[in-house]
Structures are given as structure tokens and as C-alpha cells.
Amino acid sequence: MTTQQMKPVQPSSINGLYAITPDELNTAELLRKSKLVLQGGATVLQYRNKLAAADLQLVQAVALRTLTREFGAIFIVNDDALLAQQVAAEGVHLGGADGSIAAARAVLGSDKLIGVSCYNRLDLAHSAVQNGADYVAFGAFFASSVKPDAPVASLALLQQARREIVLPIVAIGGITVANGASLIAAGADALAVISAVFAATDIAHRARQFSELTAA
């Protein structure tokens, strides 16, 4: 591990391309695609697999933890603080029904990252800040194939959140290279995507496009 990789992760590290894994049961295929995403410049990789049983989730999370270390990327586990702790991930991301920040903090400790989905609600974001979250996420900003029924968030909401919240802000939901610039301009620090990169014909190239977009 390099000196840079050994430094404690800071909340400000949440920026750029925030890639979220698809529901992939084939571990070799998941690793192949994830490596391409990281080669394209993703700074954060979140492990999310709603189809995998607990034993497979552990196998995949361990493998992805090793892979993200190779690239110096931040590794976040979706929903499961215990799994995040078990594989020494940098943190966990909590949805609305995934337990409290306090419970996750008790498992992970003070030096790990906790992100919170706030959907289209600023009150949830302010509550997350007060309860010790390290970053907040809003969305869906555009129609999402992964969550077609997700609450719709507006650019105006993102702009207001940027004025009121000092934590890193992640935008998610139907984001493409074509529409992502508007979210960065409105105040997003990171763009979270799944199919836009993992389902691309050239995954590394698409990830690079997102990375360049967020760095502009």
C-alpha cells in the first residue's frame, strides 16, 4: 500500500465519479467491470448487490476491497455497517431504512465515512449533518432504470443544499455524461452512477468521461 493510500480518509475525499456496483452474481465479472471503472478514474466505489446472499456478499466485498486499495479509491459498502467493518471498508452508505447513523458509527468507529441518502428532502440532510454524517446524497435527478419509482429531486434543491450544507454532496439517479454537468454546476461534489458506467460498451472510457466531467 502506498503512503497516499494509508492516510486517513477525509470527508472531502468524496468527489468525482462515485461508481456503484450493479447486482452481479458472477464475482469474476463484477471484478472485471469494477477494475475498468477504477482504471477510468472513479474515486469512490460502492458495493451494492441486492441479489447476493450474505456469503457471496462477503466474498465480493473482500475482493473489491483489495481492488480499490490497488487504485487508491475509497470503498463504501451499501446498507451494511457490519460488512463494511468486516472488510475494512472506508465506510458505509445508509438509505432511509438502513438504521441510524449512531448505530453505524458504533460499529465502524469515528474514523470511517458514513453517507446518507436524503432523496429530495433537505430536512433529512440537515438531520444527517446534526447526527454526524460525513456526506449526503440527493436524487433521483433524472429517470432511473435502477429505481424507476425513486422520488424526484430538482436542481433547485441541489442549489439550496449547496448553500446550506458544508458536507460533500453526491447526486444520483439517471445521470449521464450529457446531463451530469448541470449537477456539478448546481453544487454536486460527486456523481453516483451504476448502469451509466457498468453497462457501457467501453466501461473505462465512459468512466473517464465522467471523471473528466467532474474535474472540469
N, C-alpha and C positions, 0 to 999 in steps of 0.2 A: 504494500500500500504506500502511496506517495505521501509526502508531508502535507500536501494540499488536502488529500482525502482524509487525513487524520484530524484535521481541525474540527472543532465542534461546529455542527450545522447551526446557522443562524436563520431566523425567520425571513430575513431579507434575501436568503438564497432561493426563495420561491419566486421564480420569474422565468420568462421564456416559454419554451414548449414543455407543457405538463402532459405527458402521454399516459393514458390509462389503458391497461391491457383488456382485450376482448375476452369473452367466455370461450376459452380454448382449452379443450381437454388433452390435446396432444402436447405434451411438455416440450418435446424437441421443436415442434413448430412454433410454439409460444416463444421459446428462447431465440429461435432464428429470427423471427419478426422483431422481437424486442431488441436484439443486437443491432439490427438495421436502423431502428428508431433512434437508438443511442448513438450510432455512427452518424446519423443525420443531425445530431446536436441537442437532443432532448436533455433538459437539465433535471427533470423530475420524471420518475416512472412510478406510477401507482399500480399495485397489483390488485386487480378486481376480477374475480371469477365466480359468478353466481351459480354455475353448473357443477363445479368441482366439489367432491366430498372433502371432508376435513383432512384426510391423509394425503390426498392429492394436492390440496392447497398448501400443505406444509412442504411437500416436495418441490412444488413450483416456486413457492416463496423463497426457499433456501437457494434454489438455482438462480433466481432473479436477483437476490441479494448479492450473490457472487458476481454476477454480470454487471450490476450497477457499480460495484466497487471498482471493477476494471476501468470504467469510464468516468469515475468520479461523480456520478449522478446521485441525486437524492432518491432514496427508496421509501415509498409510502405504502402502507397496507390499508386497503379499504375495509372499514367497519370493525375490524377485529384487533383490538389492542393487545390481546394475549398472543396472537400470531405475530404481530409486529414486534413484541418483546422477545418472543421465542427465536426469531430470525435476526435480531439486532437491526431492525429497520430504523430509518431516521425518524419515523413517526407513523401516525395513523390518521385516516380521514373518516370523520363521522357524519353520517346522514341524520335525518330527523328522528329516526327510530333506533339509533345505534348506541344509545346510552349517553351518559353525561360526560362532559369534559373532565370533571373531577374524578370520575371513575377511571377514565383512560389515563389521567395523569398519575393516579395512584399506582397503576400498573407499569407505566413507562418511565416515570421519573420526570424531573424538571428540565432535563437537557434534551428531551425529544420534542418533535413537532406534532402539534395537533391541529388539523384543519377541520373546518365545519361547513357543511352545506347550508346555505341560507336562502336558497331558491330565489324568490323575488321579494324577500322581506328584510327591510333594513332593521327592524326590531330584533330579528334573530341575530343579525350581525353584531348589533350593539351588545346584546346579551352574551354572545360568544366572546367578544372583546373583554367584557367585565369578568367573565369566568375563566379567562386565561388561555384562550385560543391563540395560535400563532399565525394563522391565516384564515381567510373566509372565502367561500366560493358562492357565486351567484349564477343562475341560469334556470331554465334554458333560454338563451337569447334568440335562437333560431330553431326551426323544426328539427327534432332529433329522432333518428331512426332507432336509437338505443332506448330512449324514453319518450315515446310519442305523446304521452299524456302529461309530461312534465309541465309545471307552472311556467308561464312566460314571463321573462324579465326584460326590462326595457333599457335602452341606452341612457335614458334619463335617470333611472335607478342607479346605474353604474356610476354615472357622473356624480350623483349625490353621495353615493357611498365613498367615492374617492375624496370628496370634500370633508367627510365626517369621520372616516376610519383611517387610522395610520398603519394598520397591518397590511401585508400583501393581499391583493385581491385576485382571485382566479375566476375567469369567465369560462362557462361550459355550456354545451348544448347546440348541436348543429353547426359548429364552427368550421369554416373552410378557409383556405388561403385567400379567397376572394372577399369574404366578409369579416375576416379577423382583424383587419387594420382598423375598422371602426371601433372595435372593442378596446384595442390598445390606446387609440386616441381618446376614448372616453374614460380611461383610467385603469384598465386591467393591467396587472403586472405579469400575468401568465395566462396562456390559452390552453385549456384542457380539452383534449380530443381523443377519440377512440377510433372509430371507423375511418375518419378522415386521413389517418396515417396508416393504421394497421390493415385496412382494406385497399390501400393504394397499390397500383401496379408496380411502381417503383417506390418502396417504402422509405428508403434512405433519402431519396431525392425529395419526396414530399415532406419528410421531417425537416430537411434542410431548408425548404421553403418557409415552413412555419418558424424555424429558428431565426432565419433572416428577417422575417416579418416582425417578430417580437423584439429584435435587436435594433430595428430601424429607428 
